[in-house]
């Protein structure tokens, strides 16, 4: 095993990521930004697992670490584009997706079939007729 093997390099990268995330965590604590605090905490846990997997020869941990890095980089690129107002990321994404989900939910409700089905000649519920006459209330 050489001085600059893949394991040593990955352990160094994990260590540097851990230091930079801990610095970012301190800054987020100063600003009371709770969502970044939680995601940074999750990132710290995954980096520690990646470091452990590198040192202990655990390929599943290293694979999980690599998959998390793809998600982490995608999220960071999205946040950078969001704050730089690239495209219409600040307006359209959540509203359009919410409209799509409402459309899907309404289609599912319309397609629900009861036990007897929706027959035109099927069961008709009892008609409620009221023999009471409604009178206005005077105060």
N, C-alpha and C positions, 0 to 999 in steps of 0.2 A: 504494500500500500504506500503510494507516494505521498508527498507533502500536500500536493494540490489535487487529491483525488475528488471524485464526484461527491462522496460523502462529506468530506471536509468542506468543500465549497458550499454544499447545501446547508450544512450546519452553520457556516458563517453567515449565509444569507438569512437563515431563520433567526439567528442572533441579532442581526442588524434590523430585521423587521420587528422583532420584539422590542428593541430599544426605541425605534421610531414610533411604534404604536403606543408604547408607554408614555412617550413625550406628548403625543397627540391626546392621549387619555387625560393627562394632567391639564392640558389646555381646555379640553371639553368640560372637565369638572369645574374650571374657573368660570366658564360661560353658562353653566347649568343647562347644557344641551343634552337631554337624556337619551334621545334616540341614537346619536353618535356614541354616547357612552356605552350603551348596551351592545351596539354592533362592534365597537372596538374591543369590548370584553369578550365577545364571541370570537373575534379575530385573534385575540391573545391566546385563548384556549386552543384554537386550531393550530396556531403557530407552535405552541408548546407540544401539541400532539405530533406535528410534523417533525419537530426537533427530536422528540423521543423516538419516533419511527426511524429517523435517520441514524441515530446512535445505536438503537437496539435491533436494527435490521428487521423492521416491521413494514413490509411493503404496503399493507392495507392503510396504515396511517399516512404513509408518504403519498399514496394515491388519493386519499381523502383530502390531504393538504393541497395537492395539485388541483383537484376539482374545486376546492374552496377558493383557491387563488384565481381561477377563471371567473367565478361568481364575484369575488371581491373586485377584480379589475373591471368587470362589466359594470358593477354598481358605481365605482369611482368615475368611470367615463360618463355614465349617465348623469351623475351629480355635477360633474364639470360642465357638461353640455347644458344642463338645467340652469345653473347659475350664470353661464355666459349667454343664456337665452338663444341657443342655437336652434333654429327651427321654431316649431310651435309647442315645445315641450312644456312651457309654463302654463298653457291654456288647454290643450285639447285632449290630452291623453286620458286623464281620469274620467272626464265627462263622457267621452266617446265610449270608453270601456263600460261605464255604468249604464249607458243607454243600451249597449249590446247585451249586457247581462239581464236587464229588465225585459228586453225582447225575448231572450231565451226562456226566462221564467214564465212569461205570459204565454208562450207557445206550449210549454209543458203543462200549464194549468188547463189550456183549452183541449189538449189531447188526452186528458184523463178519462178513462172509461169505467163507469161503475159496473157493478156485477151484472145488472140487467141490460146495460148498454143504453144508448140514446135512441131508442126506437120512436118513430112518430106515433105509433099506436100503443106504445108501452104504458107503463104505470104513470098515472096522473095523481099527484098528491091530493089530499082532501082539500076541498075549497072551504075556506073559512068565511062564513057569513056572520055578520054581526047584526043582531036585532036591537042593539042599543042605539039610542039617538044621542049624538054628541051635543052637549049644551055648553055655551061659553061660560066661563067663571067670572063673576063680578066681585071685585074686592072693594 
